[in-house]
Amino acid sequence: MTKSTPQSRKDMRARTKLVHAGRDPSEQFGFVNTPIYRGSTVLQPTLADLEARHTKRFTYATHGTPTTEALEKAWSEIAGATGTVLTPSGLAAVTVALLAALKAGDHLLVSDSAYLPTRTFCDGFLRRMGVETTYYDPLIGAGIEALMRSNTTAVLVEAPGSQSFEMQDIPAIAEVAHARGACVVMDNTWATPLFFPPHERGVDLAVEAGTKYLSGHSDLLLGLVSANDQWLKPLRQTFDYFAMCAGPEDVFLGLRGLRSMDLRLREAERQGLALARWLSARPEVSRVLHPALEDDPGHNIWKRDFSGSSGLFSVILKPASKAAIAALLDGLELFGLGYSWGGYESLVIPFDCRTYRTATVWNPEGPALRFSVGLEDIEDLKEDLDKGFARLRAQA
Ligand SMILES: *Cc1c(COP(=O)(O)O)cnc(C)c1O
């Protein structure tokens, strides 16, 4: 057979790329997968080779191994990026991306809907390093112009917000940011590059928590940052300062997850929409926050810019007591009560954005719950929730 190459795969579909990118059996004695390379030292045969090590494919494991190279290359291919770095967690990917774009004295704009630990990093570490952060209304669009200062060097977007699910007009924000020379950093964990091609839409540095849909099995922590041509060099340099490397087993599991990511994501979309529609018809539910639902305020932007939705969404319940919510959640048999998402198993958590929002008011009419829909049979999931709602009504 003839080997496909990144060049020959260029016009192929994402599913094909996911299967073939980042592996070369001819380099692995014919074995299909790139194995786990454990190691630090890379030996050079001669003094001349040692002195010319910076021209070699591998020099020292903090700069990459065949295992990390495989995932970096595959991810760059599906993200439409020039290059990718792998980090030990999704949060580490956020921090390395921001640090690649910022220096002391700079100003950073962050969506008020951003992942909470991202805010903690901005308010704690970045402030300590002399970077000022302003939070903005996620729905601001091109209006972000009014918040740009002469020292604004980065804008962080996240769409949709992973609790509150506002959609952001990323192309409009990127246009304003680029006119001012600012870097656009996106947390693209929800859609992944399969449903939102970040660099085509104006994102310079795109972050993915591989912990979620790349893993798909709640068994690893991993982060990825992909960069366009302009931002790859600063990203690599910052990454190298920290040597913030992901472990070889986790990278291998990331590669393993990659091969079936499209299938799992499409199933998450199907299951997520089915459960979201069922919940929106429930008398206990006031609103469902899911941008792929036709009546969602972010639906038009989602339809314009995204090609799919994942299995994570929220609902606002009608007013209910804490005891009623506890009765609903504590008795669930199939939905686990825990953080993270994107695994094969369904999860639910209560949340309240009021505790951290500063640029916008979050004041829903009732308690909020976030669901990550797994691969269980949807009818069993509905029955589990149906019994939960009965417990909620009995407590109210
Ligand atoms: C989980 C998550 C992260 C962080 O990933 P970890 O691997 O848990 O550090 C970042 N952004 C979003 C939107 C997430 O949901």
The ligand as a Gaussian input file, in Angstrom:
#p B3LYP/6-31G(d) Opt

LIG

0 1
 C      -11.776000      20.945000      32.082000
 C      -11.559000      22.222000      31.367000
 C      -10.291000      22.803000      31.308000
 C       -9.116000      22.255000      32.066000
 O       -8.774000      20.944000      31.796000
 P       -7.994000      20.089000      32.922000
 O       -7.330000      19.018000      32.125000
 O       -9.026000      19.591000      33.866000
 O       -6.997000      21.011000      33.569000
 C      -10.164000      23.960000      30.597000
 N      -11.208000      24.536000      29.976000
 C      -12.427000      24.006000      29.999000
 C      -13.537000      24.690000      29.287000
 C      -12.650000      22.838000      30.707000
 O      -13.884000      22.334000      30.773000

